Amino acid sequence: MSCLASCCVCSTCGLCGSVASGISKRSARIAYCGLFGVSLIVSWILREVAAPLMKKIPWINTFSVTPSDEWFQTDAVLRVSLGNFLFFAIFALIMIGVKDQNDRRDSWHHGGWIVKIVVWVLLIILMFFLPNVIITIYETLAKFGSALFLLVQVIILLDFTHSWNDAWVEKDEQKWYIALLAISIGCYIAAFVFSGILFIWFNPSGHDCGLNIFFLVMTMTLAFAFAIIALHPRVNGSLLPASVISIYCAYLCYTGLSSEPRDYACNGLHNKSKAVSTSTLILGMLTTVLSVLYSAVRAGSSTTFLSPPSSPKSGGKKPLLEEEIETGKEKEKETEARPVSYSYTFFHLIFALASMYSAMLLTGWSSSTSSSSDLIDVGWTSVWVRICTEWVTAALYVWSLIAPLIVPDREFF
């Protein structure tokens, strides 16, 4: 058995080493996404199996009366999330001020993957030795960090829709204009049909569901408003971003309504609680992964908010000889020191905030709020977080349309 265990360890180390050595500068960003994805899988697994083991850890189970399994499941998820958050937050702090590839920290960002994986694993393991009070403090901070990530997620979506629209418009061919129109109409039809289905699910007959009706009517009103504002002659807008934002708002409205307590009469999906909870979690995780993946791939464009600030230009006229010497030095520096293509700090910050948000998804935004481990992301806190996110999304999109009229010297998306 010891020989078999040694072989397994050697094989695992060899596999990790070969994978880590195969990560190049171009694939480093995707590697960070892979590491984040592994943390999600670990969190989900520990949420299901860690409770019996954590009950036996004396510095975790310090209660005179042992809490429910849900408490230990929540605690396990938060500890993995804290380790993942610290990993990316430390890198975000280390990478502050990196402007060119001659900076030694550039190689830290792209290389050393064996060391990074070891540090990541050790951080997560170390979190299970911390006292409960630290995890409680982190849980509170994670709620604010998750709200900030939702805001970043909205900005990423707006950047994606505007970039998609601009890319097809620049082709300046009739087939691309037809494709834009077809997709826009299709998204609008899907948004309104989906909203109609939500009226059936969350407005059962015989019940006064005024709050749900308000949420749904607001969602459909916003979709109309997006199209009207985007097509206004004075606004440089397009129907494609308006339609995509409309269907995203409908999705947020659905996730909010589906998070209503199962004993709430206006929640028509209470008979399918397990399936709805699992689908809500999968959709939430999918949008989270897509957000961080898009931020990783999009990083490097000069027009994206992920780009580092440009260096200030020096002013004043200099003597010709001095100017020629400095020009030669600048050309030499340009050949030696290439500027980084995106902000490493902001890149890692997105992953740190996403770690907080994924923990909130798995724990329902509060400690042991659900009476069953099958009910994920359920409760009025989750409802209002999603609905407020929908309204913030609408406000940011409208602002991206009207801001150029109010502040014409600034560039928005």
C-alpha positions as CSV (number, residue, x, y, z in Angstrom):
1,M,0.0,0.0,0.0
2,S,2.8,2.4,0.9
3,C,4.5,1.6,-2.5
4,L,1.2,2.3,-4.3
5,A,0.7,5.5,-2.4
6,S,4.2,6.7,-3.3
7,C,3.5,5.9,-6.9
8,C,0.3,7.9,-6.8
9,V,2.0,10.9,-5.2
10,C,4.8,10.8,-7.7
11,S,2.4,10.5,-10.7
12,T,0.3,13.4,-9.3
13,C,3.4,15.6,-8.8
14,G,4.7,14.7,-12.2
15,L,1.3,15.5,-13.8
16,C,1.1,18.9,-12.0
17,G,4.7,19.6,-13.0
18,S,4.1,18.9,-16.6
19,V,0.9,20.9,-16.7
20,A,2.5,23.8,-14.9
21,S,5.5,23.9,-17.1
22,G,3.3,23.9,-20.2
23,I,1.6,27.1,-19.2
24,S,2.9,29.9,-21.3
25,K,2.3,33.7,-21.1
26,R,-0.6,33.4,-23.4
27,S,-2.3,30.7,-21.5
28,A,-1.6,32.0,-18.0
29,R,-4.9,33.9,-17.8
30,I,-6.8,30.8,-18.7
31,A,-4.8,28.9,-16.1
32,Y,-6.0,31.3,-13.4
33,C,-9.6,30.6,-14.6
34,G,-8.9,26.9,-14.3
35,L,-7.6,27.3,-10.8
36,F,-10.7,29.3,-9.9
37,G,-12.9,26.6,-11.5
38,V,-11.2,24.0,-9.3
39,S,-12.0,26.1,-6.2
40,L,-15.7,26.0,-7.2
41,I,-15.6,22.3,-7.5
42,V,-13.9,21.8,-4.2
43,S,-16.3,24.2,-2.5
44,W,-19.3,22.3,-3.9
45,I,-17.9,18.9,-2.9
46,L,-17.0,20.0,0.7
47,R,-20.5,21.5,1.0
48,E,-21.9,18.0,0.5
49,V,-19.4,15.8,2.4
50,A,-17.5,17.9,4.9
51,A,-20.0,18.2,7.7
52,P,-19.4,14.9,9.5
53,L,-15.6,15.5,9.4
54,M,-15.8,19.1,10.6
55,K,-18.0,18.1,13.6
56,K,-14.9,16.3,14.9
57,I,-12.6,19.3,14.7
58,P,-12.4,20.8,18.2
59,W,-11.5,24.4,17.2
60,I,-14.5,24.5,14.8
61,N,-17.1,22.6,16.8
62,T,-16.7,24.7,19.9
63,F,-20.4,24.8,20.7
64,S,-22.1,23.2,23.7
65,V,-24.9,22.2,21.4
66,T,-23.7,20.9,18.0
67,P,-25.2,23.0,15.2
68,S,-27.0,21.6,12.2
69,D,-25.2,20.1,9.2
70,E,-26.1,23.2,7.2
71,W,-23.9,25.3,9.5
72,F,-20.9,23.1,8.9
73,Q,-21.5,23.0,5.2
74,T,-21.6,26.8,5.1
75,D,-18.5,27.0,7.2
76,A,-16.6,24.7,4.9
77,V,-17.6,26.7,1.8
78,L,-16.5,30.0,3.5
79,R,-13.1,28.6,4.5
80,V,-12.4,27.5,0.9
81,S,-13.6,30.8,-0.4
82,L,-11.3,32.7,2.1
83,G,-8.3,30.7,1.0
84,N,-9.1,31.4,-2.7
85,F,-9.8,35.1,-1.9
86,L,-6.5,35.5,-0.1
87,F,-4.5,33.9,-3.0
88,F,-5.9,36.3,-5.6
89,A,-6.0,39.3,-3.2
90,I,-2.3,38.8,-2.4
91,F,-1.4,38.7,-6.1
92,A,-3.5,41.8,-6.7
93,L,-1.5,43.7,-4.1
94,I,1.9,42.4,-5.3
95,M,1.1,43.4,-8.9
96,I,0.3,47.1,-8.1
97,G,2.3,49.3,-10.4
98,V,3.5,46.8,-12.9
99,K,3.7,48.7,-16.2
100,D,6.3,46.8,-18.4
101,Q,7.5,43.3,-18.9
102,N,10.9,44.2,-17.5
103,D,9.4,44.4,-14.1
104,R,10.4,41.3,-12.2
105,R,6.8,40.8,-11.0
106,D,5.7,40.2,-14.6
107,S,7.4,36.8,-14.5
108,W,5.7,36.1,-11.1
109,H,2.3,36.7,-12.8
110,H,3.0,34.4,-15.8
111,G,5.3,31.8,-14.3
112,G,6.1,29.7,-11.3
113,W,2.9,27.6,-11.5
114,I,4.2,24.7,-9.3
115,V,4.8,27.2,-6.5
116,K,1.5,28.9,-7.1
117,I,-0.5,25.7,-6.9
118,V,1.3,24.6,-3.7
119,V,0.7,28.0,-2.1
120,W,-3.0,27.9,-3.2
121,V,-3.5,24.4,-1.6
122,L,-1.7,25.4,1.6
123,L,-3.8,28.6,1.9
124,I,-7.0,26.6,1.6
125,I,-5.8,24.0,4.1
126,L,-4.7,26.7,6.5
127,M,-8.1,28.2,6.5
128,F,-9.5,25.1,8.3
129,F,-7.2,25.9,11.3
130,L,-8.6,29.4,11.8
131,P,-11.0,30.1,14.6
132,N,-14.7,30.6,13.8
133,V,-14.7,34.3,14.6
134,I,-12.4,35.0,11.6
135,I,-14.7,33.1,9.3
136,T,-17.7,35.1,10.6
137,I,-15.9,38.4,9.9
138,Y,-15.0,37.2,6.4
139,E,-18.6,36.1,5.8
140,T,-19.8,39.7,6.5
141,L,-17.1,41.2,4.2
142,A,-17.9,38.7,1.5
143,K,-21.5,40.0,1.2
144,F,-20.1,43.5,0.4
145,G,-17.5,42.0,-1.9
146,S,-20.1,39.9,-3.7
147,A,-22.2,43.0,-4.3
148,L,-19.2,44.7,-5.8
149,F,-18.6,41.7,-8.0
150,L,-22.1,41.8,-9.3
151,L,-21.5,45.4,-10.3
152,V,-18.3,44.3,-12.1
153,Q,-20.2,41.5,-13.8
154,V,-22.7,44.1,-15.1
155,I,-19.9,46.2,-16.5
156,I,-18.3,43.2,-18.1
157,L,-21.7,42.4,-19.8
158,L,-22.1,46.0,-21.0
159,D,-18.5,45.9,-22.4
160,F,-19.3,42.6,-24.2
161,T,-22.5,43.8,-25.8
162,H,-21.1,47.1,-27.0
163,S,-17.9,45.3,-28.3
164,W,-20.0,42.7,-30.1
165,N,-22.2,45.4,-31.7
166,D,-19.3,47.6,-32.8
167,A,-17.4,44.6,-34.3
168,W,-20.3,43.7,-36.6
169,V,-21.1,47.3,-37.5
170,E,-17.5,47.9,-38.5
171,K,-17.8,45.1,-41.1
172,D,-20.2,47.4,-43.0
173,E,-21.9,44.6,-44.9
174,Q,-25.6,44.1,-45.3
175,K,-25.5,40.5,-44.1
176,W,-24.0,41.6,-40.7
177,Y,-26.7,44.3,-40.3
178,I,-29.4,41.6,-41.0
179,A,-27.7,39.3,-38.5
180,L,-27.7,42.1,-35.9
181,L,-31.4,42.8,-36.5
182,A,-32.4,39.1,-36.4
183,I,-30.5,38.5,-33.1
184,S,-31.9,41.7,-31.6
185,I,-35.5,40.7,-32.4
186,G,-34.9,37.1,-31.3
187,C,-33.5,38.3,-27.9
188,Y,-36.5,40.7,-27.4
189,I,-39.0,37.9,-28.3
190,A,-37.2,35.6,-25.8
191,A,-37.2,38.2,-23.1
192,F,-40.9,38.9,-23.4
193,V,-41.9,35.3,-23.7
194,F,-39.8,34.4,-20.7
195,S,-41.4,37.3,-18.7
196,G,-44.8,35.9,-19.7
197,I,-43.9,32.5,-18.4
198,L,-42.7,34.1,-15.1
199,F,-46.2,35.6,-14.7
200,I,-47.6,32.1,-14.7
201,W,-45.0,30.7,-12.3
202,F,-44.9,33.5,-9.8
203,N,-48.5,34.9,-9.9
204,P,-50.7,31.9,-9.0
205,S,-54.4,32.4,-9.1
206,G,-56.1,33.0,-5.9
207,H,-53.2,34.8,-4.2
208,D,-52.3,38.4,-3.8
209,C,-48.9,38.6,-5.5
210,G,-48.5,42.3,-5.9
211,L,-44.8,42.3,-5.2
212,N,-44.0,39.7,-7.9
213,I,-46.3,41.5,-10.4
214,F,-44.4,44.7,-9.7
215,F,-41.0,43.0,-10.3
216,L,-42.2,41.5,-13.6
217,V,-44.0,44.6,-14.9
218,M,-40.8,46.6,-14.0
219,T,-38.7,44.1,-16.0
220,M,-40.9,44.4,-19.1
221,T,-41.1,48.2,-18.8
222,L,-37.3,48.4,-18.7
223,A,-37.1,46.3,-21.9
224,F,-39.3,48.8,-23.7
225,A,-37.4,51.7,-22.3
226,F,-34.1,50.3,-23.5
227,A,-35.3,50.1,-27.1
228,I,-36.8,53.6,-27.1
229,I,-33.7,55.2,-25.6
230,A,-31.3,53.2,-27.8
231,L,-33.1,54.1,-31.0
232,H,-33.5,57.8,-30.2
233,P,-31.9,60.0,-32.9
234,R,-29.7,61.9,-30.4
235,V,-28.4,58.7,-28.8
236,N,-25.6,56.6,-30.4
237,G,-27.2,53.3,-29.5
238,S,-28.2,50.1,-31.1
239,L,-30.9,47.5,-30.7
240,L,-28.5,44.6,-30.0
241,P,-27.1,45.7,-26.7
242,A,-30.6,46.8,-25.6
243,S,-32.0,43.3,-26.4
244,V,-29.2,41.5,-24.7
245,I,-29.5,43.6,-21.5
246,S,-33.3,43.0,-21.6
247,I,-32.9,39.2,-21.6
248,Y,-30.3,39.5,-18.9
249,C,-32.6,41.6,-16.7
250,A,-35.3,38.9,-17.3
251,Y,-32.9,36.3,-16.1
252,L,-32.0,38.3,-13.0
253,C,-35.7,38.7,-12.3
254,Y,-36.2,34.9,-12.6
255,T,-33.3,34.2,-10.3
256,G,-34.6,36.7,-7.8
257,L,-38.2,35.3,-7.8
258,S,-37.0,31.7,-7.7
259,S,-35.1,32.5,-4.5
260,E,-38.3,33.4,-2.7
261,P,-38.9,31.1,0.4
262,R,-40.6,27.8,-0.6
263,D,-43.4,28.4,1.9
264,Y,-44.2,31.7,0.1
265,A,-47.6,31.3,-1.6
266,C,-46.6,33.3,-4.7
267,N,-43.6,31.1,-5.4
268,G,-45.2,28.7,-7.9
269,L,-42.1,26.6,-8.1
270,H,-42.2,25.4,-4.5
271,N,-43.1,21.9,-5.6
272,K,-39.8,21.7,-7.5
273,S,-37.6,23.2,-4.9
274,K,-34.6,20.9,-5.4
275,A,-34.5,21.2,-9.2
276,V,-35.0,25.0,-9.0
277,S,-32.3,25.4,-6.4
278,T,-29.8,23.3,-8.4
279,S,-30.6,25.1,-11.7
280,T,-30.3,28.5,-10.0
281,L,-26.9,27.5,-8.6
282,I,-25.7,26.1,-11.9
283,L,-26.8,29.3,-13.8
284,G,-25.2,31.5,-11.2
285,M,-21.9,29.6,-11.3
286,L,-22.0,29.6,-15.1
287,T,-22.4,33.3,-15.3
288,T,-19.7,33.7,-12.7
289,V,-17.3,31.5,-14.7
290,L,-18.2,33.3,-17.9
291,S,-17.5,36.7,-16.3
292,V,-14.1,35.8,-15.1
293,L,-13.3,33.9,-18.3
294,Y,-14.4,36.9,-20.4
295,S,-12.3,39.2,-18.2
296,A,-9.3,37.0,-18.8
297,V,-9.7,36.8,-22.6
298,R,-10.8,40.4,-23.0
299,A,-7.8,41.7,-21.0
300,G,-5.3,43.2,-23.4
301,S,-7.7,45.4,-25.5
302,S,-6.8,49.1,-25.3
303,T,-10.4,50.0,-25.0
304,T,-11.4,47.9,-22.1
305,F,-11.4,48.9,-18.5
306,L,-9.0,46.0,-17.8
307,S,-6.2,48.0,-19.5
308,P,-3.5,49.7,-17.4
309,P,-3.5,53.5,-17.4
310,S,-1.2,55.1,-20.0
311,S,2.0,56.7,-18.9
312,P,1.9,60.5,-18.6
313,K,3.8,62.4,-21.3
314,S,6.4,64.8,-20.3
315,G,6.1,68.4,-21.5
316,G,8.5,71.2,-22.3
317,K,10.9,71.8,-25.1
318,K,14.5,70.4,-24.8
319,P,17.7,71.1,-26.6
320,L,18.2,69.2,-29.9
321,L,21.2,67.2,-28.7
322,E,19.5,66.2,-25.5
323,E,16.3,65.4,-27.4
324,E,18.2,63.1,-29.8
325,I,20.0,61.3,-26.9
326,E,16.6,60.8,-25.1
327,T,15.0,59.7,-28.3
328,G,17.7,57.0,-28.7
329,K,17.3,55.9,-25.2
330,E,13.5,55.7,-25.6
331,K,13.9,53.6,-28.7
332,E,16.3,51.3,-26.8
333,K,13.9,51.1,-23.9
334,E,11.0,50.3,-26.3
335,T,12.9,47.4,-27.7
336,E,13.9,46.1,-24.3
337,A,10.8,46.9,-22.1
338,R,7.4,46.1,-23.7
339,P,4.5,47.5,-21.7
340,V,2.0,45.1,-20.2
341,S,-1.2,44.8,-22.1
342,Y,-3.6,44.8,-19.1
343,S,-3.8,45.6,-15.4
344,Y,-2.6,42.6,-13.4
345,T,-4.0,44.1,-10.2
346,F,-7.5,44.5,-11.5
347,F,-7.3,41.1,-13.2
348,H,-6.6,39.3,-9.9
349,L,-9.1,41.6,-8.0
350,I,-11.9,40.2,-10.2
351,F,-11.0,36.7,-9.2
352,A,-10.9,37.6,-5.5
353,L,-14.3,39.2,-5.7
354,A,-15.7,36.2,-7.7
355,S,-14.4,33.9,-4.9
356,M,-16.6,35.9,-2.4
357,Y,-19.6,35.8,-4.8
358,S,-19.4,32.0,-5.4
359,A,-19.4,31.5,-1.6
360,M,-22.6,33.6,-1.3
361,L,-24.2,31.5,-4.0
362,L,-23.5,28.3,-2.3
363,T,-24.5,29.5,1.2
364,G,-27.6,31.5,0.3
365,W,-26.0,34.9,1.3
366,S,-26.2,34.1,5.1
367,S,-25.3,31.5,7.6
368,S,-27.5,28.4,7.6
369,T,-30.6,30.1,6.3
370,S,-32.2,27.1,4.7
371,S,-33.7,24.2,6.5
372,S,-32.4,21.7,3.9
373,S,-29.1,21.4,2.1
374,D,-31.0,21.0,-1.1
375,L,-32.2,24.6,-1.0
376,I,-29.4,26.7,-2.3
377,D,-29.5,30.5,-2.5
378,V,-33.0,30.8,-1.0
379,G,-34.3,33.6,1.1
380,W,-35.4,37.2,0.9
381,T,-31.8,38.5,1.0
382,S,-31.1,36.6,-2.2
383,V,-34.3,38.0,-3.7
384,W,-33.5,41.6,-3.1
385,V,-29.8,41.2,-4.1
386,R,-30.9,39.9,-7.5
387,I,-33.7,42.5,-8.0
388,C,-31.4,45.3,-7.0
389,T,-28.7,44.0,-9.4
390,E,-31.3,44.0,-12.2
391,W,-32.1,47.7,-11.5
392,V,-28.4,48.6,-11.3
393,T,-27.9,46.9,-14.6
394,A,-30.7,48.9,-16.2
395,A,-29.3,52.1,-14.7
396,L,-25.7,51.5,-15.9
397,Y,-27.0,50.6,-19.4
398,V,-29.1,53.7,-19.7
399,W,-26.2,55.8,-18.3
400,S,-23.9,54.3,-21.0
401,L,-26.3,55.6,-23.6
402,I,-27.0,59.1,-22.3
403,A,-23.6,59.8,-20.7
404,P,-22.0,60.9,-24.0
405,L,-24.7,63.6,-24.3
406,I,-24.1,64.8,-20.8
407,V,-20.3,64.5,-20.8
408,P,-19.2,64.5,-24.4
409,D,-15.5,64.5,-23.7
410,R,-15.5,61.2,-22.0
411,E,-15.5,57.7,-23.6
412,F,-18.0,55.2,-22.3
413,F,-17.6,51.5,-23.2
